[in-house]
Amino acid sequence: MGRLRIVAHGPDRRPIGEIDSYRNANVILRASRVSSWTITIRADDPNARLLAPGHRVTIWMEGVARPLLTGPAEAFQVSLGQETTDAGTLVAQGVCDTAVLKRAVVFPDPTRDINAQAVTKFVRDNVQAGALIAELIKYNVGPYALAPRRHPNLVVGPDSTTEMGAPVSRTFRFGSLYDAVTSVADEGGLSFRLVQDPDLPRPVVGRDPYSFVLDMWPSRDRSPYVRFSRDIGNLTSAQYSFSSPKATHVIVASKGTDGNTGRYYHTADYPAGPEWGRRVERYAERDDVDPPAVPNSGDANYRLLRAASREEFEENRGGGYLSVTPIDTEQIRFGRDYWPGDRVSCSINGLDVVDVVREVTISDTAEGFEISPTIGGQDATETPDLYVQVRKLWTALGRAKGWR
């Protein structure tokens, strides 16, 4: 129909045809999160048979070398019109292959069955983020996972390809594998996704020719080169917002020997928008972390509690959100010059905002083709890193309008 190429795959992941007669197609690409897709087609269209339970798609975009996403169909809806001759429309919705991570938890010892666990928690201290992500995936759903937990044909590259990212310290105990991996990626400065290898099929000994792979790369700072602005003619609209903090004082309790006995309470104050004039306390328990022997950064348990405190704060501090609608130009094009997870800049009201492209919405409809990046806003919520910059926009706007 337009600039998207949609290849359908059967349950065995082999291509079975192209869906080139869709009415509407919508893709939401998210940085290191589950992306989603929606395809609308006439119910009596021959290509509608390609969208069925157990089937999946690979979606490409014109001018972009790698696929936007690969993933299975998850839901279907058929709408019939009033006319008996109207066959109606079929709407298929799906997700990307990263959703596999949502189906598993992190075992304390993933090499042992649930009833044979010899430790109470999975702990890694000061390791590279990429190596930890690869380990979590390999042993909980990947090629080294126990047979009942193993996702078929999921490939994680050799250690040499995953040794990247900042050092991180983490402890997990039956928490979501998806939450574990995304938190490590965020702190380690990495972007990742699971994708059906676009370079396959090709003969690889001992490997299915239609495998899934862990695609991981260091997040890039493209802000000096990728800039959206009305002044340079590549920005049509923008919307921004900010919100009050949900935490300014965080208390994290470590594991206790008996109830509260022996617990260690790590406390921290964070400057989360003093203009709101409030103290907001937040409490969290980490029974997977022992009390530190010495309450300083030289103790591994102390570092884990400090990291947990920062993570709790980052999830609950005041947030900022910026959504822009740019125009692809010869100088700046999506897929070539920036991708979800990259840092870019946007000039609004004379101020430059710099943050990560959290998601990109791509719509191909009868009305036209549109790309809308969201800067800030993780998982369609607000992101803290953008708060200060959006707050400056608000202040500048207020001065210009005479509000203050």
C-alpha positions in Angstrom: 0.0 0.0 0.0 2.6 2.5 1.1 6.0 2.6 2.6 5.6 -0.5 4.8 6.4 -4.0 3.6 4.6 -6.7 5.7 5.7 -10.3 5.4 3.5 -12.9 7.1 5.0 -16.1 8.6 3.3 -19.4 9.5 3.6 -21.2 12.9 7.0 -22.6 11.7 8.2 -19.0 11.2 8.6 -19.6 7.4 7.3 -16.8 5.1 3.9 -17.5 3.6 3.2 -14.3 1.8 3.1 -10.5 1.8 0.2 -8.4 3.1 0.2 -5.6 0.5 -3.5 -4.7 0.5 -4.0 -3.5 4.1 -6.2 -0.5 4.7 -4.2 0.8 7.7 -1.0 -0.3 9.4 0.3 1.1 12.7 3.6 0.3 14.4 4.7 1.6 17.8 8.5 1.0 18.3 9.7 1.2 21.8 13.3 1.5 23.1 14.2 -1.7 25.0 10.5 -2.4 25.6 7.8 -4.4 23.9 6.7 -2.8 20.6 3.3 -3.4 19.0 1.6 -3.5 15.6 -1.9 -3.2 14.2 -3.1 -4.1 10.7 -6.5 -3.4 9.3 -7.7 -5.2 6.1 -10.9 -6.1 4.4 -12.2 -9.4 5.9 -12.8 -10.9 2.4 -9.3 -9.8 1.1 -7.3 -12.9 0.1 -4.4 -11.6 2.2 -6.6 -11.7 5.3 -5.9 -15.5 5.6 -2.3 -14.6 6.3 -3.4 -13.1 9.7 -4.4 -16.0 11.9 -3.7 -17.4 15.4 -0.1 -18.7 15.5 1.0 -16.5 12.6 3.5 -13.7 12.9 4.8 -10.8 10.8 8.0 -9.1 9.9 7.5 -5.4 9.1 9.9 -3.4 7.0 9.9 0.3 6.1 11.1 1.7 2.9 14.6 3.1 3.2 15.4 1.3 6.5 17.9 -1.5 6.3 16.7 -3.5 9.3 13.2 -4.7 10.1 11.1 -2.4 12.3 10.0 -5.5 14.3 9.1 -9.2 14.1 6.4 -10.7 16.3 3.3 -12.8 16.7 -0.4 -11.9 16.3 -2.1 -11.7 19.7 -5.7 -10.6 19.0 -8.3 -10.3 16.2 -11.4 -8.3 15.7 -14.0 -8.5 12.9 -16.4 -5.6 12.3 -19.4 -6.0 10.0 -21.2 -3.2 8.2 -25.0 -2.7 7.9 -25.0 -3.7 4.2 -25.2 -7.5 3.6 -22.7 -7.1 0.8 -20.1 -5.6 3.2 -17.7 -8.3 4.3 -16.5 -6.1 7.0 -12.9 -5.5 8.2 -10.4 -7.6 10.1 -8.1 -5.9 12.6 -5.1 -7.9 13.8 -3.0 -6.8 16.7 0.3 -8.1 17.8 3.6 -7.5 19.7 7.3 -7.8 19.0 9.3 -10.8 20.0 10.7 -9.0 23.0 7.4 -10.0 24.7 8.9 -13.4 25.3 10.7 -11.9 28.3 7.4 -11.2 29.9 6.5 -14.9 30.2 9.4 -15.8 32.6 10.7 -14.9 36.0 14.3 -14.8 37.2 15.2 -18.0 39.1 17.7 -17.6 42.0 19.6 -20.4 40.3 18.3 -20.8 36.7 20.3 -24.0 36.2 18.2 -25.8 38.8 14.6 -26.8 38.9 12.2 -24.8 41.1 12.2 -27.5 43.8 16.0 -27.9 43.8 17.0 -24.3 44.4 20.1 -24.1 46.6 20.3 -20.3 46.9 17.6 -17.7 47.7 18.5 -15.0 45.2 20.3 -14.3 41.9 23.1 -11.7 42.7 25.6 -10.0 40.4 27.8 -7.2 41.6 29.6 -4.7 39.4 29.3 -6.6 36.1 28.9 -5.2 32.6 25.2 -4.5 31.7 25.4 -6.3 28.4 26.9 -9.5 29.9 24.2 -9.5 32.6 21.4 -9.1 30.1 22.8 -12.0 28.0 23.2 -14.2 31.1 19.6 -13.5 32.3 18.1 -14.3 28.9 20.4 -17.3 28.1 19.7 -19.1 31.4 16.0 -18.2 31.9 14.5 -18.5 28.4 17.4 -19.0 26.1 19.6 -21.8 24.9 20.9 -22.7 28.4 17.6 -22.6 30.2 16.0 -25.8 31.6 14.1 -27.6 28.8 10.6 -26.7 30.1 11.5 -23.0 30.3 13.5 -22.8 27.1 12.1 -20.7 24.2 12.8 -22.6 21.0 15.3 -21.2 18.6 16.3 -18.2 20.7 20.0 -17.4 20.1 22.3 -15.2 22.2 25.6 -14.4 20.7 29.0 -15.2 22.1 30.3 -13.3 25.1 32.5 -11.2 22.9 29.3 -9.6 21.3 27.6 -8.8 24.6 30.5 -7.3 26.6 29.2 -3.8 26.6 27.5 -1.2 28.8 28.3 0.4 32.1 28.8 -1.8 35.2 25.7 -2.6 37.3 24.8 -4.4 40.5 21.6 -6.3 40.8 19.8 -8.9 42.8 16.7 -10.8 41.7 14.4 -13.3 43.2 11.5 -14.6 41.1 10.8 -11.2 39.7 9.8 -10.6 36.1 12.6 -11.4 33.6 11.3 -8.5 31.4 11.6 -6.0 34.3 15.0 -7.3 35.2 16.4 -7.0 31.7 14.9 -3.6 30.9 16.2 -2.1 34.2 19.7 -3.3 33.5 19.6 -1.9 30.0 18.4 1.5 31.2 21.1 1.8 33.8 23.8 0.3 31.6 23.2 2.7 28.7 22.1 -0.1 26.3 19.3 -0.7 23.8 18.1 -4.2 22.9 15.4 -6.2 21.3 14.6 -9.8 20.3 14.0 -10.2 16.6 13.8 -12.9 14.0 17.2 -12.7 12.4 16.7 -10.6 9.3 19.8 -12.1 7.7 18.3 -15.6 7.9 17.6 -18.1 6.5 21.1 -19.3 5.9 22.7 -22.6 6.8 24.1 -22.6 10.3 25.2 -25.9 11.8 23.0 -26.9 14.8 20.8 -23.8 14.4 17.3 -23.4 13.0 17.4 -21.2 9.9 14.6 -19.0 11.3 16.0 -18.3 14.7 15.3 -15.4 17.1 18.4 -13.4 18.1 19.2 -10.9 20.9 20.0 -7.7 19.1 21.8 -5.3 21.5 23.8 -2.1 21.0 25.1 0.9 23.1 22.6 3.7 23.1 23.9 6.5 20.9 24.0 10.3 21.5 22.8 11.7 18.2 21.7 15.0 19.6 24.5 17.0 17.9 23.4 15.7 14.5 19.7 15.0 14.9 17.7 18.1 15.7 14.1 18.8 15.2 13.0 22.4 14.8 10.4 24.5 13.0 13.3 26.9 12.0 14.9 24.2 9.9 11.6 22.9 8.6 11.5 19.4 9.9 9.0 19.8 12.8 5.3 20.1 12.2 4.0 19.9 15.8 5.0 19.2 19.4 3.3 18.5 22.7 4.8 18.5 26.2 3.8 18.0 29.8 5.2 17.5 33.3 3.9 16.2 36.6 4.6 16.4 40.4 6.9 14.0 42.1 5.6 10.8 43.7 8.7 10.4 45.8 11.3 12.7 47.3 12.4 10.6 50.3 13.0 6.9 49.8 13.4 4.2 52.5 14.5 0.8 51.4 14.5 -2.1 54.0 16.9 -5.0 53.7 16.2 -8.6 54.7 15.6 -9.2 58.4 16.4 -12.3 60.5 13.0 -12.3 62.2 10.3 -9.9 61.2 11.9 -6.4 61.6 14.8 -7.7 63.7 18.1 -7.2 62.0 16.8 -5.1 59.2 18.8 -2.3 57.7 17.0 0.8 56.5 18.7 2.7 53.7 17.3 6.2 53.5 17.9 8.9 50.8 16.5 12.3 49.9 16.2 13.4 46.3 15.7 16.9 44.9 12.5 16.2 42.9 11.1 19.6 41.9 11.3 21.8 45.0 8.8 24.1 43.4 6.1 21.7 44.4 6.9 22.4 48.0 6.3 18.9 49.4 8.0 15.9 50.9 6.8 12.6 49.6 7.9 9.4 51.4 8.3 6.1 49.6 9.0 2.7 51.3 10.2 -0.5 49.6 11.3 -3.8 50.9 14.2 -5.8 49.4 14.1 -9.2 51.2 16.5 -10.5 48.6 19.3 -8.2 50.0 21.0 -8.9 53.3 21.9 -6.1 55.7 25.3 -4.6 54.8 28.2 -5.4 57.1 29.4 -1.8 56.6 27.1 0.9 55.5 29.3 2.4 52.7 29.9 1.9 49.1 32.6 -0.7 49.8 29.9 -3.2 50.8 28.2 -5.1 48.0 24.8 -5.3 49.8 25.0 -1.5 50.5 25.5 -0.9 46.8 22.5 -3.1 46.0 20.3 -1.2 48.4 21.5 2.2 47.1 20.7 1.1 43.6 17.3 -0.1 44.7 16.7 3.3 46.3 17.7 5.2 43.2 15.5 2.9 41.0 12.5 3.4 43.3 13.0 7.2 43.1 13.5 7.2 39.3 10.2 5.4 38.9 8.3 7.9 41.1 9.9 11.3 40.7 8.3 14.1 38.7 8.2 13.3 35.0 8.4 15.1 31.7 7.0 14.1 28.3 7.5 15.5 24.8 6.0 14.2 21.6 7.0 15.6 18.3 5.8 15.1 14.7 8.8 15.6 12.4 9.2 15.5 8.7 11.8 13.2 7.1 14.3 15.3 5.1 17.4 14.4 3.2 19.4 15.6 6.1 17.6 13.6 8.9 15.7 10.4 8.3 14.2 7.9 10.8 15.9 4.5 10.6 19.0 6.0 9.0 19.9 8.8 11.4 18.0 7.9 14.6 16.3 4.9 16.2 14.4 4.3 19.5 17.0 4.5 22.3 19.0 7.3 20.6 19.4 10.7 22.2 18.2 13.6 20.0 17.5 17.3 20.3 14.4 19.3 19.7 14.1 23.1 19.6 10.9 24.6 21.0 10.3 28.2 21.8 13.9 28.9 21.5 15.0 26.2 24.0 16.8 23.0 23.1 15.5 19.8 24.7 17.8 16.7 24.7 16.6 13.3 25.7 16.1 9.7 24.5 13.6 8.7 21.8 11.5 6.4 23.9 9.1 5.3 21.1 8.3 6.0 17.5 4.7 5.7 16.1 4.6 4.9 12.4 1.2 5.1 10.7 0.4 4.2 7.1 -3.3 5.0 6.3 -5.4 6.3 3.4 -4.8 9.8 4.8 -1.0 9.4 4.4 2.2 8.2 6.1 3.3 9.7 9.4 6.2 9.2 11.8 5.8 10.5 15.4 8.7 10.1 17.8 8.2 10.5 21.5 11.1 12.0 23.4 10.9 11.0 27.0 7.8 9.0 28.1 8.8 5.4 28.9 6.1 2.9 28.2 3.7 5.7 27.4 4.3 7.3 30.8 6.4 10.3 31.8 10.2 10.0 32.1 12.1 11.8 34.9 15.2 12.8 32.7 13.1 15.2 30.7 11.4 16.9 33.7 13.9 19.8 34.1 14.0 20.5 30.4 10.2 20.5 30.0 9.9 22.6 33.2 12.1 25.2 31.5 9.8 25.2 28.5 6.8 25.9 30.8 8.7 28.7 32.5 9.6 30.3 29.2 6.1 30.0 27.9 4.7 31.6 31.1 7.0 34.6 30.7 6.1 35.0 27.0 2.4 34.8 27.8 2.6 37.0 30.9 1.5 34.3 33.4 4.4 35.0 35.7 
